[in-house]
Amino acid sequence: MVAGMADRRAAQLDRTLAEAPRRFVFLLIPNFSMNAFAMALEPIRIANRLAGRELYRWQVVSKAGGPVRGSNGVMVLTDQSIEDIKLSPGGTNPTILLCAGLGSEHYEDRELFGWLRRADRAGAALGALCTGAHVLARAGLLDGHRCTIHWENLPGFKEAFPEIAVSADLFEVDRNRMTCSGGTASLDLMLHVIGAEHGQELATRVSEQCIVDRIRGAHDQQRMAHPVRLGVHNPKLICAIQLMEGHIEEPLNQEVLALRVGLSRRQLERLFRKHLGRTPAQYYLELRLERARHLLFQTSLPVMNVAFACGFVSASHFATCYRQQYGRTPRAEREVAAS
């Protein structure tokens, strides 16, 4: 009889824990993306309203508490500081989502990194929105986990953390880590969480409330398809552009590029001039310089290394091309960005 009572109590405890609201802590990093933050918070608010009960509970915090300015200049007043968050080793802990944005690739705060590591040891799940993966990686908390990050930051992240498996997917959920690429991908991530925990029907209803016509999966691409993004539909032209984008560090010469898409070099040039108003060589150079610009802003790689990573064989040639495209040398560009 005593054993039976104990079993019933244990079963009741399991039900209580299962019905308890899941807790999220949104940790705002200065210059965080307001879009990514709101897109993650609103779905769980709507889920609570549609369910008629508290499925999710949340807190908005910063390192020291008080207001935090987003990348759009708007100040958000946080509820608490990180030290006010109760962590229970072996107990129930919140999911901590880092909300980051512009400049997170240079964010350095040993105290916050230490707190995140303590939260991890206590058993808290950790996640990052938009460029927050940079912060988790710098704290050593993405080692051995898959992650994703905003497409614009992907090249710099790969250079800074070559040992971390990073994808261009909308979001990644890998054990007790969840990351998303930011923007509306935050919504997709939270719809995934809601669907997994409370059923796809509720996730669909939340999606409809957000005026979203479909729930995207983790492996949907971040960027628009080439025909939409570039306004061109010629399959050979799109194939050539994809080949260029895939060979930035070791550029393909024009003959090889034309051969791979099944055209002569002259036909390929006519195609680029007709649809994009430039030669293949000019377009390819612009792609490589754009990648170089991202690396200059997002990494501390020496300028020579940036040049090599973007297919330039000499620093002088790189500097000349860069100045012609952007009006200043790579070194001057980096100095302006740092000021």
C-alpha positions as CSV (number, residue, x, y, z in Angstrom):
1,M,0.0,0.0,0.0
2,V,2.9,2.4,0.9
3,A,4.6,1.5,-2.4
4,G,1.4,2.2,-4.3
5,M,1.0,5.6,-2.7
6,A,4.6,6.4,-3.5
7,D,4.1,5.4,-7.1
8,R,1.0,7.7,-7.3
9,R,2.9,10.6,-5.9
10,A,5.7,10.1,-8.3
11,A,3.3,9.9,-11.2
12,Q,1.6,13.1,-10.0
13,L,5.0,14.9,-9.7
14,D,5.8,13.8,-13.3
15,R,2.4,15.2,-14.5
16,T,3.0,18.5,-12.6
17,L,6.5,18.9,-14.1
18,A,5.2,18.1,-17.6
19,E,2.4,20.7,-17.2
20,A,4.7,23.4,-15.8
21,P,5.3,26.3,-18.1
22,R,8.6,26.1,-20.0
23,R,10.8,29.0,-19.0
24,F,12.8,31.2,-21.5
25,V,15.3,33.8,-20.6
26,F,16.0,36.3,-23.3
27,L,19.5,37.7,-22.7
28,L,19.9,40.9,-24.6
29,I,23.4,41.8,-25.9
30,P,23.9,45.5,-26.8
31,N,23.0,46.2,-30.4
32,F,20.7,43.1,-30.5
33,S,18.4,42.6,-33.4
34,M,14.9,43.8,-32.4
35,N,13.4,41.8,-35.2
36,A,14.9,38.5,-34.1
37,F,14.0,39.2,-30.5
38,A,10.3,40.1,-31.2
39,M,9.9,37.2,-33.6
40,A,11.0,34.8,-30.9
41,L,9.0,36.3,-28.1
42,E,5.6,36.8,-29.8
43,P,5.0,33.2,-30.9
44,I,5.1,31.9,-27.3
45,R,2.9,34.8,-26.1
46,I,0.4,33.9,-28.8
47,A,0.6,30.2,-27.9
48,N,-0.3,31.0,-24.3
49,R,-3.4,33.0,-25.5
50,L,-4.6,30.3,-27.9
51,A,-4.0,27.5,-25.4
52,G,-5.9,29.3,-22.7
53,R,-3.1,28.6,-20.2
54,E,0.5,29.4,-19.5
55,L,2.5,27.1,-21.7
56,Y,5.5,29.4,-21.6
57,R,7.0,31.9,-19.2
58,W,9.8,34.3,-20.0
59,Q,12.1,36.9,-18.6
60,V,14.1,39.6,-20.4
61,V,17.5,40.2,-18.9
62,S,20.8,41.8,-19.5
63,K,24.2,41.4,-17.9
64,A,23.7,44.2,-15.4
65,G,19.9,44.7,-15.7
66,G,18.4,48.0,-16.8
67,P,17.8,49.2,-20.4
68,V,19.6,47.8,-23.5
69,R,19.8,49.6,-26.8
70,G,19.0,47.5,-29.9
71,S,20.6,47.9,-33.3
72,N,17.7,50.1,-34.3
73,G,18.4,52.5,-31.4
74,V,15.3,51.5,-29.4
75,M,15.9,51.0,-25.7
76,V,14.4,47.9,-24.1
77,L,14.0,47.8,-20.3
78,T,15.0,44.4,-19.0
79,D,13.5,42.7,-16.0
80,Q,16.6,41.6,-14.2
81,S,20.4,41.0,-14.4
82,I,21.9,37.6,-15.2
83,E,22.8,37.2,-11.5
84,D,19.1,37.3,-10.6
85,I,18.4,34.2,-12.6
86,K,18.2,31.1,-10.4
87,L,20.1,28.1,-11.6
88,S,19.4,24.7,-10.1
89,P,22.1,22.1,-10.7
90,G,20.3,18.9,-11.4
91,G,16.9,20.7,-11.3
92,T,14.7,22.6,-13.7
93,N,16.4,25.4,-15.5
94,P,15.3,27.9,-18.1
95,T,16.3,27.9,-21.8
96,I,18.6,30.9,-22.2
97,L,18.5,32.6,-25.6
98,L,21.1,35.2,-26.5
99,C,19.7,38.0,-28.6
100,A,22.5,39.6,-30.5
101,G,23.0,41.6,-33.6
102,L,25.5,44.1,-35.1
103,G,29.0,43.8,-33.8
104,S,28.6,40.5,-31.9
105,E,31.6,39.1,-33.7
106,H,33.7,41.4,-31.6
107,Y,31.7,41.1,-28.3
108,E,34.0,40.1,-25.4
109,D,32.8,39.8,-21.8
110,R,34.6,37.3,-19.6
111,E,32.1,37.7,-16.8
112,L,29.1,37.0,-19.0
113,F,31.0,34.1,-20.7
114,G,31.7,32.6,-17.2
115,W,28.0,32.9,-16.2
116,L,26.9,31.2,-19.4
117,R,29.3,28.3,-18.7
118,R,27.9,28.0,-15.1
119,A,24.4,27.9,-16.6
120,D,25.5,25.2,-18.9
121,R,27.0,23.2,-16.1
122,A,23.8,23.6,-14.1
123,G,21.9,22.0,-17.0
124,A,20.3,25.0,-18.7
125,A,19.7,24.8,-22.4
126,L,21.4,27.5,-24.4
127,G,20.5,29.2,-27.6
128,A,21.3,32.2,-29.8
129,L,19.3,34.3,-32.2
130,C,20.7,36.1,-35.3
131,T,24.5,36.6,-34.6
132,G,24.4,35.3,-31.1
133,A,26.2,32.1,-32.2
134,H,29.4,34.3,-32.2
135,V,28.9,34.9,-28.4
136,L,28.3,31.3,-27.6
137,A,31.2,30.1,-29.7
138,R,33.6,32.6,-28.0
139,A,32.4,31.3,-24.7
140,G,33.4,27.8,-25.8
141,L,29.8,26.6,-25.7
142,L,29.3,25.5,-29.3
143,D,32.1,23.0,-29.4
144,G,30.8,19.6,-30.6
145,H,27.4,21.1,-31.5
146,R,25.8,22.1,-34.9
147,C,24.8,25.7,-35.2
148,T,23.7,28.3,-37.7
149,I,24.1,32.1,-38.0
150,H,22.9,34.9,-40.3
151,W,24.1,34.4,-43.8
152,E,26.0,37.7,-43.8
153,N,28.1,36.5,-40.9
154,L,28.6,32.9,-42.1
155,P,32.0,33.5,-43.9
156,G,33.5,35.3,-40.9
157,F,32.2,32.7,-38.4
158,K,33.8,29.9,-40.5
159,E,37.1,31.7,-40.5
160,A,37.0,32.4,-36.8
161,F,35.7,29.0,-35.7
162,P,36.7,26.4,-38.3
163,E,36.2,23.5,-35.9
164,I,32.5,24.3,-35.3
165,A,29.9,22.8,-37.6
166,V,28.0,25.8,-38.9
167,S,25.3,25.6,-41.6
168,A,23.3,28.1,-43.7
169,D,20.0,26.6,-42.4
170,L,17.2,28.7,-40.9
171,F,17.7,27.1,-37.5
172,E,19.5,24.3,-35.8
173,V,18.4,22.3,-32.7
174,D,21.2,20.1,-31.5
175,R,20.6,18.5,-28.1
176,N,20.6,21.3,-25.5
177,R,21.6,24.0,-28.1
178,M,19.3,25.9,-30.4
179,T,20.4,28.6,-32.8
180,C,18.7,30.5,-35.6
181,S,19.8,32.8,-38.3
182,G,17.7,35.8,-37.1
183,G,14.9,37.8,-38.5
184,T,11.9,35.7,-39.3
185,A,13.9,32.6,-38.7
186,S,13.3,33.2,-35.0
187,L,9.6,32.7,-35.6
188,D,10.4,29.4,-37.4
189,L,12.5,28.2,-34.5
190,M,9.8,28.9,-32.0
191,L,7.1,27.4,-34.1
192,H,9.2,24.3,-34.2
193,V,9.5,24.3,-30.4
194,I,5.7,24.8,-30.0
195,G,4.9,22.1,-32.5
196,A,7.3,19.6,-30.8
197,E,6.0,20.3,-27.3
198,H,2.3,21.0,-27.9
199,G,1.4,19.7,-31.3
200,Q,1.5,20.9,-34.9
201,E,-2.1,22.1,-34.7
202,L,-1.2,24.8,-32.1
203,A,1.9,25.7,-34.1
204,T,-0.2,26.2,-37.2
205,R,-2.7,28.4,-35.4
206,V,0.2,30.5,-34.0
207,S,1.6,30.8,-37.5
208,E,-1.8,32.0,-38.8
209,Q,-2.0,34.6,-36.1
210,C,1.4,35.9,-37.3
211,I,0.0,36.1,-40.9
212,V,2.5,33.5,-42.1
213,D,1.2,31.2,-44.8
214,R,3.5,28.3,-44.1
215,I,5.8,27.0,-41.4
216,R,9.3,26.7,-42.8
217,G,11.6,23.8,-41.8
218,A,15.0,24.0,-40.4
219,H,16.7,23.2,-43.7
220,D,14.9,25.9,-45.7
221,Q,17.5,28.3,-47.0
222,Q,18.0,31.7,-45.5
223,R,18.5,33.7,-48.7
224,M,16.1,34.2,-51.5
225,A,16.4,31.9,-54.5
226,H,18.7,33.4,-57.2
227,P,15.9,34.1,-59.7
228,V,14.0,36.2,-57.1
229,R,17.1,37.9,-55.6
230,L,18.7,38.8,-59.0
231,G,15.6,39.1,-61.1
232,V,16.9,36.6,-63.7
233,H,15.6,33.2,-64.7
234,N,18.1,31.9,-67.2
235,P,19.2,28.5,-65.8
236,K,22.7,28.7,-67.3
237,L,23.3,32.2,-65.9
238,I,22.1,31.1,-62.5
239,C,24.3,28.0,-62.7
240,A,27.3,30.2,-63.5
241,I,26.6,32.5,-60.5
242,Q,26.3,29.5,-58.2
243,L,29.6,28.2,-59.4
244,M,31.2,31.6,-58.7
245,E,29.7,31.8,-55.2
246,G,31.1,28.3,-54.5
247,H,34.6,29.1,-55.6
248,I,35.6,32.4,-53.9
249,E,38.9,31.3,-52.4
250,E,40.0,29.6,-55.6
251,P,38.3,31.4,-58.5
252,L,37.5,29.5,-61.7
253,N,38.9,31.0,-64.9
254,Q,36.4,32.1,-67.5
255,E,37.0,29.1,-69.8
256,V,36.4,26.6,-67.1
257,L,33.3,28.5,-65.9
258,A,31.9,28.6,-69.5
259,L,32.6,24.9,-70.0
260,R,30.9,23.9,-66.8
261,V,27.7,25.6,-67.8
262,G,27.8,24.3,-71.3
263,L,28.5,27.6,-73.2
264,S,31.4,29.2,-75.0
265,R,33.2,32.0,-73.2
266,R,31.7,34.6,-75.7
267,Q,28.2,33.2,-75.1
268,L,28.7,33.5,-71.3
269,E,29.8,37.1,-71.6
270,R,26.8,38.0,-73.7
271,L,24.5,36.4,-71.1
272,F,26.0,38.4,-68.3
273,R,25.9,41.6,-70.2
274,K,22.3,41.1,-71.2
275,H,20.9,40.3,-67.8
276,L,23.3,41.9,-65.3
277,G,25.0,44.7,-67.3
278,R,28.5,43.5,-66.6
279,T,31.0,40.9,-67.8
280,P,31.4,37.6,-65.9
281,A,34.8,38.8,-64.7
282,Q,33.4,42.0,-63.3
283,Y,30.6,40.2,-61.5
284,Y,32.9,37.6,-60.1
285,L,35.3,40.3,-58.8
286,E,32.3,42.1,-57.1
287,L,31.4,38.8,-55.3
288,R,34.9,38.3,-54.1
289,L,35.2,41.9,-52.9
290,E,31.9,41.7,-51.1
291,R,33.1,38.6,-49.2
292,A,36.3,40.4,-48.4
293,R,34.4,43.3,-46.9
294,H,32.4,41.0,-44.7
295,L,35.7,39.4,-43.5
296,L,37.3,42.7,-42.8
297,F,34.3,43.8,-40.7
298,Q,33.7,40.5,-38.9
299,T,37.1,39.0,-38.2
300,S,40.5,40.0,-37.1
301,L,42.2,38.2,-39.9
302,P,45.3,40.0,-41.3
303,V,44.5,41.8,-44.6
304,M,46.8,39.4,-46.4
305,N,44.8,36.5,-45.1
306,V,41.5,38.1,-46.2
307,A,43.0,38.6,-49.7
308,F,44.0,34.9,-49.9
309,A,40.6,33.8,-48.6
310,C,38.9,35.8,-51.4
311,G,41.1,34.6,-54.3
312,F,43.7,37.4,-54.5
313,V,47.3,36.4,-55.0
314,S,48.8,39.7,-53.7
315,A,47.9,42.3,-51.1
316,S,48.6,45.1,-53.6
317,H,46.2,43.8,-56.2
318,F,43.6,43.2,-53.5
319,A,44.0,46.8,-52.2
320,T,43.8,48.3,-55.7
321,C,40.6,46.4,-56.5
322,Y,39.1,47.1,-53.1
323,R,39.7,50.9,-53.3
324,Q,38.2,51.0,-56.8
325,Q,35.1,49.3,-55.6
326,Y,34.6,50.9,-52.1
327,G,36.6,54.1,-52.3
328,R,39.2,53.2,-49.6
329,T,41.8,50.6,-49.0
330,P,41.1,47.4,-46.9
331,R,43.2,48.8,-44.0
332,A,41.4,52.1,-44.1
333,E,38.0,50.3,-44.2
334,R,38.9,48.3,-41.1
335,E,40.0,51.5,-39.3
336,V,36.8,53.2,-40.1
337,A,34.7,50.2,-38.9
338,A,36.7,50.2,-35.6
339,S,36.3,53.9,-34.9
